[in-house]
Amino acid sequence: MALNRRTLLRGAGVCLPLPLLDAMIPNASANIIDSPISQKRAAFVYVPHGVILDEFNYGSILRPLEPFRDSVNIYDGMKLNTNNIAGSGHATSSATWLSGAICKDTSGADIEAGKTIDQMIADKIRGDTPLPSMQIGIEDVSMMVGACDGTSSCAYINSISWDSDTSNLPMEINPRILFEKMFGYGATQNERLIRTSLDASLLDSIMDSSATLRKRLGGGDKERLSDFLESVREVEVRITNLENRLRSQGANLSVAPVEIPELYEDHVRTMFDIMTLALRTDTTRVISLMLSRELNQRTYPQIGVPEQHHGVSHHGYNEERQALHALINTYHVKLFAEHFVSRLADTQELDGSLLDNTLILYGAGMGDGNVHSKDPVSNFIVGGQNLGMSRDTRRDLTDENGNSTPNTNLLLGILNRFDIHLDSLGHSTGLLI
């Protein structure tokens, strides 16, 4: 028996796509790596306000990635396009991180930068996925208009994904909306309110469909299906528990988008779980995430940093304040490693892990946040071994004259991994990886 790759489990108003199973590949004994079913994926994770570059190593900020070191490639001595003059540097850091473009200096709606590589990749590999790409954020910026960074439009700091030179894509912060985009239910607020009042879960609604399918599967596929459904259940329960906690605190469901978790770590973990499900089910093959935005006012008392992140990044080279900034940097990497990288590494596909098939770029658009410097910056790539990425390397890309390498050289190399071959991008001077 062979299942179609797009086999769905259907219930009352929902369609649940399945992960890759043996039964979806005819002649499963063939060379799976060469199978057209094997899909490439890409993810991009952005953090604001730069990092403490001297601590950007496995002994400090990158320590949470130590268990996955064999899948990590670090790139030091890069620079963003320093010809950007719009704003103070925050806006252009996030807006051009994935393009190397020049931002138009405007505080109005006439924004202009450049199409980003996540959208170029989405155009290339989207296939027949339900969603060509997903753009995810953690902070609500819908009320921010006008100038946010000197003379620069707030729109520049609200997204890292641009589908054209004059249009960026909104970052969805509500996990319930993302979940329902993937699996059904609730296109409007009223429909979502009705959905939250129902006792039946998504999985309960498709139980008959999954039971019928299970009878047709072999032992290995039955185990994969059970594991997958449990993952969906975990995300669903987590979202429901978060909503219940907010309801118990008196939140008005008809007014507030209560599905947004109250605690930062709950929010991030839930988003990473949704990202894993989206990639695993081939709902999309390209995801971008902003763990926070530039100029944010977020504090991190849970890790001993009660001051706002932006303020801490202006440490004045005071050792104690630099240590606080490094704590935030490490915390972000920890959440990324524990709740996303580990989940991808533990998810086995027919030709390796989901991490092997997913190239993830993680980084910031600044190096030294104290002076808003875009030269140098350090970013790293995790995963992508089935896309030809090396294992456990660190490269200093500063040349013999002390000049940094354009980060767009790395972006061109990433595009190459997805069979997109451009002569140049932004301020590029060559090709990396």
Residue pairs with C-beta under 8 A, 6 or more apart in sequence:
1 23
1 216
2 23
2 24
2 25
2 26
3 18
3 21
3 23
3 24
4 24
5 20
5 24
5 37
5 282
6 17
6 128
7 17
7 18
7 24
7 213
8 15
8 16
8 17
8 18
9 15
9 16
9 18
9 206
9 209
9 210
9 213
10 16
10 206
10 209
11 202
11 204
11 205
11 206
11 207
11 208
11 209
12 200
12 205
13 184
13 185
13 205
14 183
14 184
14 185
14 202
14 205
14 206
15 183
15 184
16 183
16 202
16 206
16 232
16 281
17 130
17 182
17 281
17 282
17 283
18 225
18 228
18 281
19 224
19 228
19 280
19 281
19 282
19 347
19 349
20 37
20 282
20 349
20 350
21 217
21 221
21 224
21 225
22 28
22 218
22 220
22 221
22 350
23 216
23 217
23 218
23 221
24 37
25 32
25 35
25 37
25 350
28 350
32 38
32 350
32 351
33 351
33 386
35 350
35 351
37 350
38 349
38 350
38 351
38 357
38 386
39 125
39 127
39 282
39 285
39 357
40 125
40 285
40 357
40 358
40 359
40 386
40 387
40 417
40 418
41 125
41 279
41 285
41 286
41 287
41 354
41 357
41 358
41 359
42 118
42 121
42 125
42 285
42 286
42 287
42 358
42 359
42 360
42 361
42 414
42 418
43 275
43 279
43 286
43 287
43 288
43 289
43 340
43 358
43 359
43 360
43 361
44 98
44 118
44 160
44 287
44 288
44 289
44 360
44 361
44 362
45 288
45 289
45 291
45 336
45 340
45 360
45 361
45 362
45 363
46 94
46 97
46 160
46 288
46 289
46 290
46 291
46 363
46 364
46 365
47 291
47 292
47 329
47 332
47 362
47 363
47 364
48 90
48 93
48 94
48 290
48 292
48 293
48 294
48 295
48 296
48 309
48 310
48 364
48 365
48 366
49 294
49 296
49 309
49 310
49 312
49 313
49 325
49 364
49 366
49 369
50 313
50 364
50 366
50 367
50 368
50 369
50 370
50 372
50 373
50 377
51 61
51 325
51 326
51 329
51 364
51 367
51 369
51 378
52 60
52 61
52 322
52 325
52 326
52 329
53 76
53 367
53 368
53 376
53 378
55 61
55 326
55 329
56 62
56 74
56 76
56 329
56 378
58 65
58 66
58 69
60 326
60 330
61 326
61 329
61 330
61 333
62 72
62 74
62 333
62 380
63 330
63 333
64 330
64 333
64 334
64 336
64 337
64 338
65 72
65 333
65 337
65 341
65 380
65 382
67 337
67 342
68 337
68 341
68 342
68 345
68 355
68 382
69 392
70 391
70 392
71 341
71 345
71 355
71 356
71 382
71 383
71 385
71 389
71 391
71 392
72 380
72 381
72 382
72 392
73 380
73 381
73 382
73 389
73 390
73 391
73 392
73 393
73 394
73 395
73 433
74 378
74 380
74 393
74 394
74 395
75 378
75 379
75 380
75 381
75 395
75 397
75 410
75 432
76 376
76 378
76 394
76 395
76 396
76 397
76 398
77 376
77 378
77 395
77 396
77 397
77 398
77 404
77 405
78 376
78 377
78 378
78 379
78 397
78 404
78 405
78 406
78 407
78 409
78 410
79 374
79 375
79 376
79 377
79 404
79 405
79 406
79 407
80 92
80 93
80 96
80 97
80 100
80 365
80 374
80 375
80 377
80 406
80 407
81 92
81 96
81 100
81 101
81 102
81 374
81 406
81 408
81 426
81 427
82 374
82 375
83 102
83 427
84 92
84 96
84 102
84 103
84 374
85 105
86 92
86 103
86 104
86 105
86 106
86 149
86 150
86 151
86 152
86 156
87 103
87 105
87 149
87 150
87 151
87 152
87 156
88 149
88 150
88 152
88 372
89 149
89 366
89 372
89 373
89 374
90 148
90 149
90 152
90 157
90 294
90 295
90 366
90 372
91 103
91 148
91 149
91 150
91 152
91 153
91 156
91 157
91 294
92 103
92 152
92 156
92 365
92 374
93 294
93 364
93 365
93 366
93 372
93 374
94 156
94 157
94 159
94 160
94 290
94 293
94 294
94 365
95 101
95 103
95 113
95 156
95 157
95 159
95 160
95 162
95 168
96 102
96 103
96 113
96 114
96 365
96 426
97 116
97 160
97 363
97 364
97 365
97 407
98 116
98 117
98 118
98 160
98 161
98 162
98 288
98 411
99 113
99 114
99 115
99 116
99 117
99 162
99 408
99 411
99 425
99 426
100 114
100 406
100 407
100 408
100 411
100 425
100 426
100 427
100 428
101 113
101 114
101 165
101 426
102 113
102 114
103 111
103 112
103 113
103 152
103 156
104 110
104 111
104 112
104 113
105 151
105 152
106 112
106 151
106 152
106 153
107 146
107 147
107 151
107 152
107 153
108 153
109 153
109 155
110 166
111 153
111 155
111 156
111 166
111 168
112 165
112 166
113 156
113 162
113 165
113 168
114 162
114 165
114 426
115 162
115 163
115 164
115 165
116 160
116 161
116 162
117 411
117 414
117 415
117 425
118 133
118 160
118 161
118 286
118 288
119 133
119 161
119 162
119 163
119 169
119 286
120 415
120 420
121 285
121 286
121 414
121 415
121 418
121 420
122 132
122 133
122 284
122 285
122 286
123 132
124 418
124 419
124 420
125 285
125 286
125 418
126 132
126 133
126 284
126 285
126 286
127 285
129 282
129 283
129 284
129 285
130 182
130 283
130 284
131 181
131 182
131 278
131 283
131 284
132 284
132 286
133 161
133 169
133 284
133 285
133 286
133 287
133 288
134 172
134 178
134 275
134 278
134 284
134 286
134 287
134 288
135 159
135 160
135 161
135 169
135 170
135 171
135 172
135 287
135 288
136 171
136 172
136 173
136 178
136 271
136 274
136 275
136 287
136 288
136 289
136 290
137 158
137 159
137 171
137 172
137 173
137 289
137 290
137 293
138 173
138 264
138 267
138 268
138 271
138 290
138 291
138 292
139 173
139 290
139 292
139 293
139 296
139 298
140 173
140 260
141 154
141 157
141 158
141 171
141 293
144 154
144 157
144 158
145 154
146 153
146 154
147 153
147 154
148 154
148 156
148 157
148 295
149 156
149 157
149 294
149 295
155 168
157 293
157 294
157 295
158 168
158 170
158 171
158 293
159 168
159 169
159 170
159 171
159 290
160 171
160 288
160 290
161 168
161 169
161 171
161 288
162 168
162 169
163 169
171 288
171 290
172 178
172 181
173 260
173 267
174 257
174 259
174 260
175 239
175 259
175 260
175 261
175 267
175 270
175 271
175 274
176 186
176 192
176 239
176 243
176 259
177 186
177 192
177 259
178 271
178 274
178 278
179 235
179 236
179 239
179 274
180 186
180 187
180 192
180 195
182 274
182 277
182 278
182 281
182 283
183 202
183 232
184 202
185 191
185 192
185 195
185 202
186 192
186 194
186 195
189 254
192 259
193 253
193 254
196 240
196 243
196 253
196 259
201 233
201 236
201 237
201 240
202 232
202 236
203 210
203 229
203 232
203 233
203 236
210 225
210 229
213 225
214 222
214 225
217 225
228 280
228 281
231 273
231 276
231 277
231 280
232 277
234 273
235 270
235 273
235 274
235 277
238 266
238 269
238 270
238 273
239 259
239 270
242 259
242 261
242 262
242 266
242 270
243 258
243 259
245 262
246 256
246 258
246 262
247 253
247 258
251 258
260 267
261 267
261 270
264 298
264 300
264 302
265 302
265 335
268 291
268 335
268 339
269 335
269 339
271 289
272 335
272 336
272 339
272 340
272 343
273 339
273 343
275 287
275 289
275 340
276 340
276 343
276 344
276 347
276 354
277 283
278 284
278 287
279 285
279 287
279 344
279 354
279 358
280 347
280 354
291 332
291 335
291 336
292 298
292 309
292 332
294 310
294 365
295 310
296 308
296 309
296 310
297 308
297 309
297 310
298 308
298 309
299 305
299 306
299 307
299 308
299 309
300 306
300 309
300 327
300 328
300 331
303 327
303 328
303 331
304 324
304 327
305 312
305 324
305 327
305 328
307 324
309 328
312 321
312 324
312 325
312 328
313 325
313 369
313 370
314 369
314 370
315 321
315 322
315 324
315 325
315 369
315 370
316 370
317 370
325 369
333 362
336 362
340 360
341 355
341 360
341 382
341 383
343 354
344 353
344 354
344 355
344 358
344 383
345 353
345 354
345 355
346 353
347 353
347 354
347 355
348 354
349 356
349 357
351 357
351 386
352 385
352 386
355 382
355 383
355 385
356 383
356 384
356 385
356 386
357 383
357 384
357 386
357 387
358 383
358 384
359 381
359 383
359 384
359 387
359 389
359 414
359 417
360 381
360 382
360 383
360 384
361 379
361 380
361 381
361 414
362 379
362 380
362 381
362 382
363 377
363 378
363 379
363 380
364 377
364 379
365 374
365 377
366 372
366 373
366 374
366 377
367 373
367 374
367 375
367 376
367 377
367 378
375 404
376 398
376 404
377 407
379 407
379 410
381 389
381 414
381 433
383 389
384 417
385 391
387 417
387 418
388 417
389 417
389 433
390 433
397 404
397 405
397 409
397 432
398 404
398 405
399 405
405 429
405 430
405 432
406 426
406 427
406 428
406 429
408 424
408 425
408 426
408 427
408 428
409 428
409 429
409 430
409 431
409 432
410 432
410 433
411 425
411 426
411 428
412 422
412 424
412 425
412 428
412 430
412 431
412 432
413 431
413 432
413 433
414 433
415 421
415 422
415 425
416 431
416 433
417 433
